[in-house]
Amino acid sequence: MNTDITDCLDGLSGEELFERGRGITYDDLVILPGYIDFDYNDANLETRVTRNIKIKRPFVSSPMDTVTESKMAIYLALQGGIGFIHYNNKIEEQVNEVRKVKRFENGFITDPVALSPRHTIRDVDNIKASHGFSGVPITEDGTLNSRLVGIVTNRDIDFEKDRSKPLSSVMSTDLITVNQGCTLSEANKVLKQSKKGKLPVVDDRFRLVSLVARRDLIKNKDFPESSKDIHKQLLVGAAVSTRNEDRDRADALAKAGVNVLLIDAAQGNSIYQESMLAYLKENYPEVEVVAGNVVTLRQCQNLVEAGADALRVGMGPGSICITQNMMAVGRAQGSAVFQCARYAREKGVPVIADGGISGIGQVAKALSVGASAVMMGYMLAGTAESPGEYFYENGIKVKRYRGMASLEAMEAGGGKRYFMENEAIRVPQGVSGTVVDKGSLVEYIPYLTKGLKQAFQDMGYRDVPSLHEALYSGELRFERRSPASQAEGTVHSLYSYREPKFGIK
C-alpha cells in the first residue's frame, strides 16, 4: 500500500500539543527529529530579546541578588547574552553596578581585590579559595583609595609554611605598572615583555585603578559575539519594581546608560505595572522595557497595549519558586510560553521564558515553543561570576541561591516584587538553598552554546526564526511523554555512573 507521508505525520503540532485545558511542562514533551543538512557550527543563535535589541545568544540572567550583579552582566554580555542587575540594594548601588558594565573594557579588571601589608598569607589563601586566584595587589590600606605598594603572587608564598606571616614580609615591591588611560594592546605588550602574571594600572597618584591578568588576556582575547550598543559598550539591563518610589531608581538607571529596564513583578497584570510602563515610555523612549511576569493571553494583551517591548513569561516554574503551591495561581511553563508567544508574535513582541530551565534541553524546548530567549537563575547561580562566596556543604563546593520571594530575600528588599516590602507578616513564595559550583562563564556559556547548536541540528533548523516558522506552520512536531518515557529518556539501569561536569538535566 502506498501512503503519502504528508497524510501520516508523526507526532503533534504545537497547536495540538497545547490543547486548551491541558498544562504542559518542558518535561512533558519531546521534539521529534528533523532533517540535517548543515553542520551544527552553522546554527545561528542570534535572537531578539526586545523589539529593538538583538543578542547573539538567547541567554538572559535573572535579576536575582544571588545571580546578577556587574560581573555576571559583563561576562554574559561578552559571550552574546545580557544580564539584568537586581534591585535588592540602594539606588546608587544598582547604578554603580550598571556603570561598571558600561565602563568595562575587555581585559581590564576594574574592581580588583586588594589587601594591605598588614594582611597575612592566610588572607591570600582565603581569596584563592573563594575567587580562584592568588595574585593580589597590595595598597597602603587595602583599598583602591590608597597608594600601590606591592603585589603578592603564588611564587611569593608557595613555599611559606607560616601562613600567619604579614604580606609586608613576602610581597614583591619591584613593580611594573602602566598608567591609567593605556589601551589593552599597550598593556598586553608590557605584560609580554615583563613576563609577569599581573599588571597593575595606576593613576597619577600611584593609586590602583585596575588590573590586567595574563590569564584573562588569554581567555578574553576575542569575544566576537559580545552584546554591544551603538556606542560599542556592553549591553546591560536592570530591574525596577512597580512602586512609585522606584521611578527615582528608573531615572538614575536611565541616566547611567542602562539599555533595558525590566519591571519586576510576580504577577504583572496590574494597574501598577501599566502605570510604570507609561512613565518609562513617556520619559525614556530610548530605553527598552521588559514587562511581566505573565502566563495568559489577557495578561499579554494588557502589557503589550501598555507599551511593553518584551514579555517575561513564567509564574511558578523556577527551582526555588513555590508560588503555585502557596498561591494556587500560575501555569505550566510550556503552555504559558506557547500561548503567550503565539499572541506576542502577532504584535512583534519577543517573549523571554523565565523559569524551568535546568539544562540545554529545556533551553531548546523553550525556544521551540516560541520563546526568543530564556532567563536563567538556577543555571547561572553557582558560577564564579554570580554574587556571593563559595563554601563547602557536606564536602561539596557550593554557593547560596535564594528566590526573591524567600523570607531572606524579602527582608533585604525583594518584597517590592510581591507588594510586601513593609508588611509585618510575609508569606514566602520562594525558598533559599545552595547550588553546586559550575565554574566560570568563560567555559560554561560556550558549553551551553555548543549543546544548543547541536540541538538545533537535531531538530533540523538553522536559526531561531526558522524554528518559530516551523512551529506555527505545524512542520515542527512534538510528542507527549509519559512518566515512563521521561524515566527512559535519562540515565537508568546502571549500578553507578559519573555525571558530566555540567550535569545532565
C-alpha positions as CSV (number, residue, x, y, z in Angstrom):
1,M,0.0,0.0,0.0
2,N,1.4,3.4,-1.0
3,T,0.9,6.1,1.7
4,D,1.6,9.8,1.2
5,I,3.9,10.7,4.1
6,T,2.1,14.1,4.5
7,D,-1.0,12.2,5.4
8,C,0.6,10.5,8.4
9,L,2.9,13.0,10.0
10,D,4.4,11.7,13.2
11,G,3.6,13.4,16.5
12,L,1.7,16.6,17.1
13,S,1.8,20.2,16.0
14,G,2.3,22.8,18.7
15,E,-1.4,23.7,18.4
16,E,-2.3,20.1,19.0
17,L,0.2,19.6,21.8
18,F,-1.0,22.6,23.8
19,E,-4.7,21.9,23.5
20,R,-6.9,24.1,25.7
21,G,-7.2,23.0,29.4
22,R,-4.0,20.8,29.5
23,G,-1.0,22.1,31.3
24,I,2.3,21.0,29.6
25,T,5.7,21.5,31.1
26,Y,9.0,21.1,29.3
27,D,9.5,17.6,30.7
28,D,6.0,16.6,29.3
29,L,7.2,17.0,25.7
30,V,9.9,15.9,23.4
31,I,10.7,17.3,20.0
32,L,10.8,14.9,17.1
33,P,14.0,15.0,15.0
34,G,14.1,16.8,11.6
35,Y,16.4,16.6,8.6
36,I,20.0,17.5,9.0
37,D,21.6,19.4,6.0
38,F,24.1,21.6,7.9
39,D,26.9,21.4,10.4
40,Y,26.0,22.3,13.9
41,N,28.6,25.1,13.8
42,D,26.5,26.7,11.2
43,A,23.5,27.1,13.5
44,N,22.9,30.8,14.2
45,L,21.6,31.5,17.7
46,E,21.0,35.3,17.2
47,T,17.7,36.4,18.6
48,R,15.7,39.4,19.6
49,V,15.5,40.0,23.3
50,T,13.2,43.0,22.9
51,R,11.6,44.7,19.9
52,N,14.8,46.6,19.0
53,I,17.6,44.7,20.7
54,K,19.3,41.6,19.2
55,I,21.8,39.4,21.0
56,K,23.9,36.6,19.6
57,R,23.0,34.0,22.3
58,P,19.5,33.5,23.7
59,F,20.8,33.7,27.3
60,V,19.5,36.2,29.8
61,S,20.4,36.3,33.5
62,S,17.7,36.7,36.1
63,P,17.6,39.9,38.3
64,M,18.2,38.0,41.5
65,D,20.6,39.0,44.2
66,T,22.3,35.7,44.1
67,V,22.6,35.7,40.3
68,T,23.2,39.1,38.7
69,E,25.5,41.9,39.5
70,S,28.1,43.6,37.3
71,K,30.4,40.7,37.0
72,M,27.7,38.4,35.7
73,A,26.3,41.0,33.4
74,I,29.8,41.7,32.0
75,Y,30.8,38.1,31.2
76,L,27.4,37.2,29.9
77,A,27.3,40.1,27.6
78,L,30.9,39.3,26.4
79,Q,29.6,36.0,25.3
80,G,26.5,37.2,23.5
81,G,23.8,37.3,26.2
82,I,22.6,40.0,28.5
83,G,22.3,40.4,32.3
84,F,19.7,42.2,34.4
85,I,21.1,43.8,37.6
86,H,18.9,43.1,40.7
87,Y,17.3,45.8,42.8
88,N,17.8,44.4,46.3
89,N,20.1,47.4,47.0
90,K,20.2,51.1,47.2
91,I,19.7,53.1,44.1
92,E,23.3,54.3,44.0
93,E,24.5,50.7,44.4
94,Q,22.4,49.4,41.5
95,V,23.5,52.4,39.4
96,N,27.2,51.7,40.2
97,E,26.8,48.1,39.0
98,V,25.3,49.3,35.7
99,R,28.1,51.8,35.3
100,K,30.7,49.0,35.9
101,V,29.2,47.2,32.9
102,K,29.1,50.2,30.7
103,R,32.7,51.2,31.6
104,F,34.1,47.7,31.1
105,E,36.9,47.4,28.7
106,N,37.7,43.8,27.7
107,G,40.7,42.5,29.6
108,F,40.8,45.2,32.4
109,I,39.7,44.1,35.9
110,T,38.1,47.3,37.1
111,D,37.3,46.2,40.6
112,P,40.4,44.2,41.7
113,V,40.6,42.7,45.2
114,A,43.3,44.4,47.2
115,L,44.9,43.7,50.5
116,S,47.1,45.8,52.9
117,P,50.7,45.0,54.0
118,R,49.2,44.1,57.4
119,H,47.1,41.2,56.0
120,T,48.6,37.7,56.1
121,I,49.3,34.9,53.7
122,R,46.2,33.2,55.1
123,D,44.1,36.1,53.7
124,V,45.5,35.4,50.2
125,D,44.7,31.7,50.7
126,N,41.1,32.7,51.5
127,I,40.9,34.8,48.4
128,K,42.2,31.9,46.3
129,A,39.6,29.6,47.9
130,S,36.7,31.9,47.2
131,H,37.7,33.6,43.9
132,G,40.1,31.2,42.3
133,F,43.1,33.5,42.0
134,S,46.1,34.3,44.3
135,G,47.8,37.3,42.6
136,V,46.7,40.2,44.8
137,P,47.8,43.9,44.6
138,I,48.8,45.4,48.0
139,T,47.9,49.0,48.8
140,E,48.6,51.1,51.9
141,D,45.2,50.5,53.4
142,G,43.9,47.5,51.4
143,T,41.5,49.6,49.3
144,L,41.7,51.3,45.9
145,N,41.8,54.7,47.5
146,S,45.5,54.4,48.6
147,R,48.9,54.1,47.1
148,L,50.0,50.8,45.5
149,V,53.0,49.4,47.5
150,G,53.4,45.8,46.3
151,I,51.9,42.7,44.8
152,V,51.7,39.1,46.0
153,T,51.7,36.1,43.6
154,N,52.0,32.4,44.0
155,R,55.8,32.5,43.7
156,D,56.0,34.7,46.8
157,I,54.0,32.4,49.1
158,D,54.0,28.9,47.7
159,F,56.8,27.6,50.0
160,E,56.0,29.7,53.1
161,K,55.0,27.3,55.9
162,D,53.9,30.1,58.3
163,R,50.6,31.3,56.8
164,S,50.2,34.0,59.5
165,K,53.2,36.0,58.1
166,P,52.2,39.6,57.2
167,L,52.2,40.3,53.5
168,S,54.8,43.1,54.1
169,S,57.4,40.4,54.6
170,V,56.7,38.5,51.4
171,M,55.3,40.9,48.8
172,S,57.2,42.0,45.7
173,T,57.9,45.7,45.7
174,D,59.8,45.8,42.4
175,L,56.6,46.8,40.5
176,I,56.0,47.1,36.8
177,T,52.9,49.2,36.1
178,V,51.1,51.2,33.4
179,N,49.3,54.5,33.6
180,Q,45.6,54.9,33.6
181,G,44.3,55.5,30.1
182,C,46.6,53.0,28.4
183,T,44.9,50.7,25.8
184,L,44.6,47.0,26.2
185,S,47.0,46.3,23.4
186,E,49.6,48.6,25.2
187,A,49.0,46.7,28.5
188,N,49.3,43.4,26.7
189,K,52.6,44.4,25.2
190,V,54.0,45.4,28.6
191,L,52.8,42.1,30.1
192,K,54.5,40.1,27.4
193,Q,57.8,42.0,27.8
194,S,57.7,41.8,31.6
195,K,56.6,38.1,31.7
196,K,54.5,39.0,34.7
197,G,51.2,37.4,35.6
198,K,49.6,40.6,36.8
199,L,49.9,44.2,35.6
200,P,48.6,47.0,37.8
201,V,47.1,50.1,36.2
202,V,47.7,53.2,38.4
203,D,46.6,56.9,38.3
204,D,48.8,59.9,38.7
205,R,49.0,59.4,42.5
206,F,50.0,55.8,42.0
207,R,46.7,54.6,43.3
208,L,45.4,51.3,41.9
209,V,42.8,51.8,39.2
210,S,42.5,48.4,37.6
211,L,44.4,45.2,36.9
212,V,45.3,43.2,33.8
213,A,45.9,39.5,34.2
214,R,47.8,37.4,31.7
215,R,45.4,34.6,32.2
216,D,42.4,36.8,31.4
217,L,44.1,38.2,28.3
218,I,44.4,34.7,27.0
219,K,40.8,33.9,28.0
220,N,39.3,37.1,26.8
221,K,41.4,37.5,23.7
222,D,38.4,37.7,21.4
223,F,34.7,37.9,22.1
224,P,33.3,38.4,18.6
225,E,29.7,37.6,19.7
226,S,29.6,40.2,22.5
227,S,26.4,42.1,23.1
228,K,27.1,45.8,22.5
229,D,25.1,49.0,21.9
230,I,25.7,51.6,19.2
231,H,28.4,53.2,21.4
232,K,30.3,49.9,21.4
233,Q,29.6,49.5,25.1
234,L,28.3,46.2,26.6
235,L,24.5,45.8,26.8
236,V,23.1,45.7,30.3
237,G,19.6,45.6,31.8
238,A,18.3,46.4,35.3
239,A,15.2,45.6,37.3
240,V,12.8,48.1,38.9
241,S,9.7,47.4,40.9
242,T,6.2,48.8,40.2
243,R,6.2,51.1,43.2
244,N,6.1,54.8,42.6
245,E,9.3,55.4,44.5
246,D,11.1,53.2,42.0
247,R,10.6,55.9,39.4
248,D,13.6,57.6,41.0
249,R,15.5,54.4,40.6
250,A,14.5,54.2,36.9
251,D,15.5,57.8,36.4
252,A,19.0,57.1,37.8
253,L,19.4,53.9,35.8
254,A,18.4,55.6,32.6
255,K,20.9,58.4,33.2
256,A,23.6,55.7,33.9
257,G,23.1,54.3,30.4
258,V,21.1,51.2,31.0
259,N,19.8,49.6,27.8
260,V,16.8,47.7,29.1
261,L,14.6,48.1,32.2
262,L,12.7,45.1,33.5
263,I,9.6,45.8,35.6
264,D,9.9,43.0,38.1
265,A,6.6,41.7,39.4
266,A,5.5,38.1,40.2
267,Q,2.0,38.9,38.7
268,G,2.5,41.6,36.0
269,N,-1.1,42.2,35.0
270,S,-1.7,45.1,37.2
271,I,-2.6,48.8,37.2
272,Y,0.8,49.4,38.9
273,Q,2.8,47.8,36.1
274,E,0.8,49.7,33.5
275,S,1.5,52.9,35.3
276,M,5.2,52.3,35.5
277,L,5.3,51.3,31.8
278,A,3.6,54.5,30.8
279,Y,6.1,56.5,32.9
280,L,9.1,54.8,31.4
281,K,7.9,55.0,27.8
282,E,7.0,58.7,28.2
283,N,10.2,59.7,29.8
284,Y,12.8,57.3,28.4
285,P,11.6,56.2,24.9
286,E,15.2,55.2,24.1
287,V,15.2,52.5,26.9
288,E,13.6,49.2,26.1
289,V,11.2,47.8,28.7
290,V,10.5,44.2,29.6
291,A,7.2,43.7,31.3
292,G,5.8,40.8,33.2
293,N,5.6,38.2,34.6
294,V,2.7,36.9,32.5
295,V,1.3,33.5,31.6
296,T,-2.1,34.2,30.0
297,L,-3.3,35.9,26.8
298,R,-5.2,38.6,28.7
299,Q,-2.1,39.5,30.7
300,C,-0.1,39.7,27.5
301,Q,-2.6,41.9,25.7
302,N,-2.8,44.4,28.6
303,L,1.0,44.8,28.8
304,V,1.6,44.9,25.0
305,E,-1.1,47.6,24.7
306,A,0.6,49.5,27.5
307,G,3.8,49.6,25.5
308,A,5.9,46.6,26.5
309,D,9.0,45.9,24.3
310,A,9.2,42.3,25.5
311,L,7.3,40.0,27.8
312,R,8.7,37.9,30.6
313,V,6.7,34.7,30.8
314,G,6.6,32.4,33.9
315,M,4.7,32.1,37.1
316,G,5.9,29.4,39.5
317,P,8.3,27.1,37.5
318,G,11.6,28.2,39.0
319,S,13.6,25.8,41.0
320,I,13.3,28.0,44.2
321,C,9.7,29.2,43.5
322,I,6.7,27.9,45.4
323,T,4.1,30.3,44.1
324,Q,1.9,27.7,42.5
325,N,1.7,25.7,45.8
326,M,1.3,28.7,48.1
327,M,-0.9,30.9,46.0
328,A,-2.7,28.3,43.8
329,V,-2.0,30.6,40.9
330,G,0.3,30.1,37.9
331,R,0.6,27.9,34.8
332,A,2.7,25.0,33.4
333,Q,5.6,26.7,31.8
334,G,5.5,25.0,28.4
335,S,1.8,26.0,28.0
336,A,2.5,29.5,29.3
337,V,5.3,30.1,26.8
338,F,3.5,28.7,23.8
339,Q,0.3,30.6,24.4
340,C,1.9,33.9,25.3
341,A,4.5,33.7,22.4
342,R,1.8,33.0,19.9
343,Y,-0.1,36.1,20.8
344,A,3.0,38.3,21.2
345,R,4.4,37.2,17.8
346,E,1.5,38.9,16.1
347,K,2.4,42.1,17.9
348,G,6.1,42.0,17.1
349,V,7.0,41.5,20.8
350,P,9.6,38.9,21.8
351,V,9.0,36.5,24.7
352,I,11.6,35.7,27.4
353,A,10.9,32.3,29.0
354,D,11.6,32.7,32.8
355,G,11.8,29.6,34.9
356,G,12.0,25.9,34.5
357,I,15.4,26.0,32.7
358,S,17.8,23.4,34.3
359,G,19.8,22.3,31.2
360,I,20.4,22.6,27.5
361,G,17.3,20.5,26.7
362,Q,15.0,22.9,28.4
363,V,16.6,25.9,26.6
364,A,15.9,24.1,23.3
365,K,12.3,23.3,24.3
366,A,11.6,26.9,25.4
367,L,12.8,28.2,22.0
368,S,10.9,25.5,20.2
369,V,7.6,26.5,21.7
370,G,8.0,30.2,20.9
371,A,10.4,31.9,23.3
372,S,13.1,34.2,21.8
373,A,15.3,33.9,24.8
374,V,15.5,32.2,28.2
375,M,16.0,33.8,31.6
376,M,18.2,31.7,33.9
377,G,18.5,31.8,37.6
378,Y,19.5,28.3,38.8
379,M,21.6,27.7,35.7
380,L,23.8,30.7,36.4
381,A,23.8,30.6,40.2
382,G,26.9,28.9,41.4
383,T,29.1,30.2,38.6
384,A,32.2,32.2,39.5
385,E,30.6,35.3,38.2
386,S,27.5,35.1,40.4
387,P,27.4,37.2,43.7
388,G,28.4,35.5,46.9
389,E,31.3,33.4,48.2
390,Y,31.8,29.7,47.8
391,F,31.7,27.4,50.8
392,Y,31.6,23.7,51.4
393,E,28.5,21.8,52.3
394,N,28.9,18.1,53.1
395,G,32.2,18.2,51.2
396,I,30.7,19.9,48.1
397,K,31.7,23.3,46.9
398,V,28.5,25.5,46.7
399,K,27.1,29.0,46.6
400,R,23.9,30.3,48.2
401,Y,20.9,30.7,45.9
402,R,17.6,32.2,47.0
403,G,14.3,33.1,45.5
404,M,13.4,36.8,45.5
405,A,10.2,35.7,47.3
406,S,12.1,33.8,50.0
407,L,11.8,35.3,53.5
408,E,15.6,36.0,53.5
409,A,15.4,38.0,50.2
410,M,12.2,39.8,51.1
411,E,13.9,41.1,54.3
412,A,16.7,42.5,52.0
413,G,14.2,44.3,49.8
414,G,12.8,41.7,47.4
415,G,9.4,42.2,48.9
416,K,8.9,45.0,46.5
417,R,8.2,42.4,43.8
418,Y,5.3,41.0,45.9
419,F,3.9,44.2,47.4
420,M,5.2,43.0,50.8
421,E,8.2,45.3,51.4
422,N,6.8,46.9,54.6
423,E,4.5,44.1,55.8
424,A,4.9,42.7,59.3
425,I,3.7,39.3,58.1
426,R,5.3,37.9,55.0
427,V,4.1,34.8,53.1
428,P,7.0,33.3,51.2
429,Q,6.7,32.3,47.5
430,G,10.3,31.1,47.3
431,V,13.0,29.3,49.3
432,S,16.7,29.6,50.0
433,G,19.2,26.9,49.2
434,T,22.6,26.1,47.7
435,V,23.8,25.2,44.2
436,V,26.9,23.4,43.2
437,D,29.9,25.2,41.8
438,K,29.6,25.4,38.0
439,G,32.9,27.1,37.3
440,S,33.3,30.2,35.2
441,L,31.0,31.5,32.5
442,V,34.1,31.6,30.2
443,E,33.8,27.8,30.0
444,Y,30.1,27.4,30.9
445,I,28.5,29.6,28.2
446,P,30.5,28.0,25.3
447,Y,29.4,24.6,26.6
448,L,25.7,25.7,26.6
449,T,26.1,27.3,23.2
450,K,27.6,24.2,21.6
451,G,25.0,22.0,23.1
452,L,22.2,24.2,21.9
453,K,23.6,24.4,18.4
454,Q,23.7,20.6,18.3
455,A,20.1,20.5,19.5
456,F,19.2,22.9,16.6
457,Q,20.9,20.5,14.2
458,D,18.9,17.5,15.6
459,M,15.7,19.5,15.2
460,G,16.7,20.4,11.6
461,Y,16.6,24.2,11.9
462,R,19.5,26.6,11.4
463,D,18.2,29.5,13.5
464,V,15.5,30.8,15.8
465,P,13.3,32.5,13.2
466,S,13.1,29.3,11.1
467,L,12.4,27.2,14.2
468,H,9.5,29.6,15.0
469,E,8.2,29.5,11.4
470,A,8.2,25.7,11.7
471,L,6.3,25.8,15.0
472,Y,3.5,28.0,13.7
473,S,3.2,26.2,10.3
474,G,2.9,22.8,12.0
475,E,6.1,21.5,10.4
476,L,7.8,21.2,13.8
477,R,6.4,18.1,15.5
478,F,6.2,17.1,19.2
479,E,5.2,14.1,21.2
480,R,3.9,13.9,24.8
481,R,6.0,12.0,27.2
482,S,4.5,9.6,29.8
483,P,6.3,9.3,33.2
484,A,7.8,6.1,31.9
485,S,9.1,7.7,28.8
486,Q,10.6,10.5,30.9
487,A,12.4,7.9,33.0
488,E,13.6,6.1,29.9
489,G,15.0,9.3,28.4
490,T,17.6,9.8,31.1
491,V,20.2,7.7,32.9
492,H,18.7,4.4,34.2
493,S,19.6,0.8,34.9
494,L,23.2,1.5,35.8
495,Y,24.9,0.4,39.0
496,S,26.8,3.6,39.0
497,Y,27.9,6.3,36.6
498,R,29.9,9.5,36.5
499,E,27.8,12.6,35.8
500,P,29.3,15.0,33.2
501,K,30.9,18.2,34.5
502,F,27.9,20.5,33.9
503,G,25.2,17.9,34.7
504,I,22.6,16.0,32.5
505,K,19.4,17.8,33.2
